[in-house]
Amino acid sequence: MSTDWDTPPLRKEPQPEFRDPEIVFEKAIESGRLSDTPGTENYAGRYMYMGTWDGIDGFKHIETRQYLPSES
């Protein structure tokens, strides 16, 4: 028999930090993660900044809604 006190507490998802998007995009372009050249696959104009988790900036493609892989 299960009781309420037997249920483990819910795990909280990590919350993102929100940085200045202009600075975040500039950093991603300088590192080569994103490009400032229209027509390239990783063109910054195709992505939106979603927040920063554990120091990793998250970008999501505006059409596919897929996240850009983080740099290793």
Secondary structure, 3 states (H helix, E strand, C coil): CCCHHHCCCCCCCCCCECCCHHHHHHHHHHHCCCECCCCCCCEHHHEEEEEEECCEEEEEECCCCCECCCCC
